Amino acid sequence: MTSDATRRTRVMLIFGGRSAEHDVSRVTAVAVAKALDPERYEVVPVAITTDGQWHAAEAAAALLAAGPAALPTAFPVEGPELESLGAVVASSGRRGLDVDVVVPLLHGPFGEDGTVQGLLELADLPYVGAGVLGSAVGMHKGAMKQMFAAAGLPQGAYLEFRDGQDLAAFRARVIDELALPCFVKPANMGSSVGVSKAHDAAELDAAIDVALSYDEEILAEAAIVGREIEVAVLGSSHPEASLPGEVIPSAEFYSYADKYEDGSAELLAPAPLSESATAEVRALALRAFAACRCDGMARVDFFYDEGGRGFLVNELNTIPGFTPISMYPRLWEVSGLPYPALLDRLIELAIERHTRRIARAGRQR
């Protein structure tokens, strides 16, 4: 019988999901699984298919058992179907799978937006990353930008549109108030999915159609000429900001292909910034993290208009990519926290937060 002193921490990795970022999530899950120390952790993979079915990911579990060399680029989602969300909750609590902590690796809607976080709260399970509110705000670009504005953070001009409103009026406002070129993107999506740059009226119409194919709410953002700077934030009540990094896209903007397919963008970590600029953007990242009620982790993205408006916060990601070419782990690596230690810390933060909440509520296990 295994004693408590030698028992490995059981970590459930939830990956896949219903969003357009399903495949990104499967890649991220492999990267995280490789980095978790097998002497300390036992990985329990659970997959969500594109149609929302929850599976005990036995195919992924078999690959994990075969060792790191057997791991593919992306985990498969095959396995026995779990009957319902209630079955997931029951099997992942203090019975069944006996999971100690959950790492949600679900990018985009139905995973990064507070939905799964709410389920895990109901299941009374510790989980990595922002809570329900922070996740919801971090997913919805319009709400996020309103929180930035309320906190007095500098940002670029933007307009919001919801399907069913006057599209012609929105289009006219974009041209008159933001000018072209501009960016159009879904309000609830990440990884640059559904994002287009519109240089003229025809491209604006096409960009709006693309964005609305992903979400009923979209944003148009003024194009900002500036360097793309990113900062990783880690922590709970006393978060820390990493050294900043810089993204030099291979095309006009940092696209899905740059992030997950060909890796052709140049990622500079740390970014070549002055000491004062580095301190400024790290402080802004912490303010953005607090403004959106984040917890655990987030990556905050900026435009740096040198000689002009300075740093402008663009957006915040509560479940940033953890693939080998992702910026979030790179930034902590150059800040002195290697990938495996970063995951250790995230798991510790999740358990610490859960323990604090139990104590505050006066409950006993």
C-alpha positions in Angstrom: 0.0 0.0 0.0 1.4 3.5 -0.9 1.8 5.8 2.0 0.8 9.5 1.9 4.4 10.5 2.0 5.2 8.6 -1.2 1.9 9.0 -3.0 2.2 10.9 -6.2 -0.1 13.9 -6.8 -2.8 12.9 -9.2 -3.2 15.6 -11.8 -6.2 15.6 -14.2 -5.4 17.2 -17.6 -8.6 18.3 -19.4 -8.0 18.9 -23.0 -9.7 19.1 -26.4 -13.0 21.0 -26.1 -15.7 22.3 -28.3 -14.1 25.5 -29.5 -12.1 26.2 -32.7 -9.0 25.8 -30.6 -9.6 22.1 -30.0 -6.4 21.0 -31.8 -4.3 23.6 -30.0 -5.5 22.2 -26.7 -4.5 18.7 -27.6 -1.0 19.9 -28.5 -0.7 21.9 -25.3 -1.7 18.8 -23.2 1.2 16.8 -24.6 3.7 19.5 -23.8 2.4 19.8 -20.2 2.3 16.0 -19.7 6.0 15.8 -20.8 7.0 18.4 -18.3 5.3 17.0 -15.3 7.8 15.0 -13.2 6.6 11.4 -13.2 8.2 10.8 -9.8 5.9 13.5 -8.3 2.8 13.4 -10.5 0.4 10.8 -11.9 -1.3 12.3 -15.0 -5.0 11.5 -15.5 -6.1 12.6 -19.0 -9.7 13.5 -19.7 -10.7 14.6 -23.2 -13.6 16.7 -24.5 -14.6 16.1 -28.1 -15.6 18.8 -30.6 -19.2 17.9 -30.0 -18.9 18.3 -26.3 -18.6 14.6 -25.2 -16.4 13.9 -22.2 -14.1 10.9 -22.5 -11.8 9.1 -20.1 -8.9 9.5 -22.5 -7.6 5.9 -22.4 -5.6 6.3 -25.7 -3.7 9.2 -24.2 -3.2 7.3 -20.9 -1.7 4.4 -22.8 0.7 6.7 -24.6 1.7 8.3 -21.2 2.3 4.8 -19.8 4.6 4.0 -22.7 7.0 6.8 -21.8 7.9 10.2 -23.3 9.2 8.7 -26.5 5.8 7.4 -27.3 4.0 10.8 -26.9 2.6 12.2 -30.2 2.4 15.9 -31.1 -1.2 16.0 -30.0 -3.1 13.7 -27.6 -6.0 11.6 -29.1 -9.4 12.1 -27.5 -10.5 8.4 -27.9 -11.7 6.6 -24.8 -14.9 5.5 -23.0 -17.5 8.2 -23.0 -18.4 9.6 -19.6 -22.2 9.6 -19.3 -22.7 13.3 -18.3 -21.1 16.2 -16.7 -22.4 14.8 -13.4 -20.4 11.7 -14.1 -17.3 13.8 -14.6 -17.8 15.5 -11.3 -18.5 12.2 -9.5 -15.5 10.4 -10.9 -13.1 13.3 -10.3 -14.0 14.0 -6.7 -12.8 12.2 -3.6 -14.1 9.0 -5.1 -13.4 7.2 -8.3 -10.4 8.8 -10.0 -9.4 10.4 -6.7 -7.8 13.5 -8.4 -5.9 16.0 -6.3 -5.8 18.9 -8.8 -7.1 19.7 -12.2 -5.2 21.5 -15.0 -7.7 22.8 -17.6 -6.0 23.1 -20.9 -9.1 24.2 -22.9 -8.5 27.2 -25.0 -11.4 29.3 -26.1 -15.1 29.1 -25.4 -16.5 26.2 -23.3 -13.3 25.9 -21.3 -11.3 29.1 -20.9 -14.4 31.2 -20.3 -15.4 30.2 -16.8 -17.7 27.3 -17.8 -15.4 24.4 -16.8 -14.1 26.5 -13.9 -17.7 26.6 -12.6 -18.0 22.9 -12.9 -14.8 22.4 -11.0 -16.0 24.7 -8.3 -19.1 22.6 -8.0 -16.9 19.5 -7.8 -15.0 21.1 -5.0 -11.7 20.4 -6.8 -8.5 22.6 -6.9 -7.7 23.8 -10.4 -5.0 25.8 -12.1 -5.7 29.2 -13.3 -8.2 32.0 -13.0 -11.6 31.5 -11.3 -15.0 31.8 -12.9 -15.1 35.6 -13.0 -11.5 36.1 -14.2 -11.9 33.4 -16.8 -15.1 34.9 -18.2 -13.6 38.4 -18.3 -10.4 37.2 -19.9 -12.3 35.4 -22.6 -14.6 38.2 -23.6 -12.5 40.9 -25.3 -15.1 43.6 -24.9 -15.6 43.0 -21.2 -11.8 42.8 -20.8 -11.3 46.1 -22.5 -14.0 47.7 -20.3 -12.1 46.4 -17.2 -8.9 47.9 -18.5 -10.6 51.2 -19.0 -12.0 51.2 -15.5 -8.5 50.6 -14.2 -7.1 53.5 -16.2 -4.9 51.3 -18.3 -3.8 52.7 -21.7 -5.3 50.9 -24.7 -6.1 51.5 -28.4 -9.5 52.5 -29.8 -12.1 49.8 -30.5 -15.8 49.3 -31.3 -18.1 46.4 -30.4 -20.9 44.8 -32.4 -23.5 42.2 -31.6 -25.2 40.2 -34.3 -28.7 41.6 -34.9 -27.6 45.2 -34.4 -27.3 47.7 -37.3 -24.4 46.3 -39.2 -24.3 49.1 -41.8 -24.1 51.7 -38.9 -21.3 49.6 -37.3 -19.4 49.4 -40.6 -19.7 53.2 -41.1 -18.5 53.9 -37.5 -15.5 51.6 -38.0 -14.4 53.5 -41.2 -15.1 57.0 -39.7 -13.9 56.5 -36.1 -11.2 53.8 -36.4 -10.1 54.3 -40.0 -8.6 51.6 -42.2 -6.7 49.4 -41.9 -8.2 47.9 -38.8 -8.5 44.5 -37.1 -11.7 42.6 -36.7 -12.0 39.7 -34.4 -14.5 37.5 -32.5 -15.1 38.7 -28.9 -14.8 35.2 -27.5 -11.9 33.4 -29.2 -8.2 33.1 -28.8 -5.1 32.1 -30.7 -5.9 34.6 -33.4 -8.7 32.4 -34.6 -11.1 34.4 -36.7 -8.9 37.5 -36.7 -8.5 39.5 -40.0 -6.8 42.7 -40.9 -9.0 44.9 -43.2 -7.2 47.3 -45.5 -10.3 48.5 -47.4 -14.1 48.4 -47.3 -14.3 45.1 -49.2 -11.9 43.5 -46.8 -13.8 45.0 -43.8 -17.0 43.3 -45.0 -15.2 40.0 -45.4 -13.5 40.3 -42.0 -16.8 41.0 -40.3 -18.3 37.9 -41.9 -15.4 35.7 -40.8 -15.6 37.0 -37.2 -19.4 36.5 -37.0 -18.9 32.9 -38.2 -17.2 32.3 -34.8 -19.1 34.5 -32.4 -22.2 36.6 -32.3 -20.2 39.4 -30.7 -17.2 40.9 -32.5 -14.8 43.8 -32.1 -13.1 46.1 -34.5 -9.8 47.6 -33.3 -7.7 50.4 -34.6 -4.5 49.3 -36.2 -1.6 50.2 -34.0 1.9 50.6 -35.4 4.2 49.4 -32.6 6.2 46.5 -31.3 4.4 43.5 -29.9 5.4 42.9 -26.3 4.2 40.2 -23.9 4.6 39.6 -20.2 3.8 36.5 -18.2 2.2 36.8 -14.8 2.2 34.2 -12.1 0.7 34.2 -8.7 -2.4 34.8 -6.6 -2.5 37.5 -3.9 1.0 38.6 -4.6 1.5 37.9 -8.4 4.8 38.4 -10.1 5.6 39.5 -13.7 8.2 37.9 -15.9 10.7 39.7 -18.0 8.9 40.9 -21.1 9.3 39.2 -24.5 8.8 40.5 -28.0 7.0 38.9 -31.0 8.1 39.8 -34.5 5.4 38.3 -36.7 6.3 36.7 -40.0 3.4 38.5 -41.7 1.2 41.6 -40.9 0.2 40.3 -37.5 0.8 37.4 -35.1 -1.4 34.7 -36.7 -2.6 31.2 -35.8 0.0 29.7 -38.1 2.8 31.7 -36.4 1.6 30.5 -33.0 0.9 26.8 -33.6 1.8 25.6 -37.1 5.0 26.8 -38.7 6.5 28.8 -35.8 7.8 31.3 -38.3 7.4 34.3 -36.0 10.5 35.5 -34.2 10.1 35.4 -30.4 12.7 37.4 -28.5 12.9 36.5 -24.8 13.8 38.7 -23.1 12.7 41.7 -25.2 15.4 44.2 -26.1 13.9 47.0 -24.0 15.5 49.6 -21.7 15.5 49.0 -18.0 12.9 51.7 -17.5 10.6 50.3 -20.2 10.9 46.8 -18.8 9.9 48.0 -15.4 7.0 50.0 -16.8 5.5 47.1 -18.9 5.9 44.6 -16.0 4.0 47.0 -13.7 1.2 47.5 -16.3 0.9 43.7 -16.7 0.3 43.3 -13.0 -2.4 46.1 -13.1 -4.1 44.3 -16.0 -4.0 41.0 -14.1 -5.6 42.6 -11.1 -8.2 44.5 -13.2 -9.5 41.3 -14.8 -9.6 39.5 -11.4 -7.1 36.9 -12.5 -5.5 34.2 -10.5 -2.7 31.7 -11.1 -1.5 32.7 -14.5 -2.0 35.0 -17.4 -0.1 36.4 -20.4 -0.7 40.1 -21.0 -0.1 41.4 -24.5 0.9 45.0 -25.4 1.7 47.2 -28.3 4.7 49.5 -27.7 4.4 52.7 -29.6 7.9 54.0 -29.2 8.1 57.8 -29.2 4.3 58.0 -29.2 1.7 56.6 -26.8 4.1 54.2 -25.2 2.7 50.8 -24.0 -0.9 50.1 -24.9 -2.5 46.9 -23.4 -4.1 44.8 -26.1 -5.4 41.7 -24.3 -4.9 39.2 -21.6 -5.0 35.4 -21.9 -5.9 33.3 -18.8 -4.9 30.0 -20.3 -1.9 30.9 -22.5 -0.3 28.4 -24.8 2.1 25.9 -23.2 3.5 24.4 -26.4 7.2 24.2 -26.9 7.2 27.4 -29.0 4.8 29.3 -26.6 5.9 32.6 -25.1 4.5 32.1 -21.6 6.9 29.3 -20.5 9.7 30.9 -22.4 9.4 34.1 -20.5 9.5 32.3 -17.1 12.5 30.3 -18.3 14.5 33.5 -19.0 13.2 34.9 -15.7 14.7 32.0 -13.8 11.8 29.6 -13.6 12.2 26.5 -15.8 9.1 24.8 -17.4 8.8 21.9 -14.9 9.2 24.3 -11.9 6.6 26.6 -13.4 4.1 23.8 -13.5 5.0 22.8 -10.0 4.3 26.4 -8.9 1.0 26.6 -10.7 -0.2 23.3 -9.1 0.9 24.6 -5.7 -1.0 27.9 -6.2 -4.2 25.9 -7.1 -4.0 23.8 -4.0 -3.2 26.7 -1.8 -6.2 28.7 -3.1 -8.5 25.8 -2.6 -7.2 25.3 1.0 -7.7 29.0 1.8 -11.3 28.8 0.6 -12.0 25.7 2.7 -10.6 27.4 5.8 -12.5 30.6 5.1 -15.8 28.7 4.7 -15.1 26.8 8.0 -15.4 23.4 6.3 -13.5 20.2 7.0 -12.6 17.5 4.6 
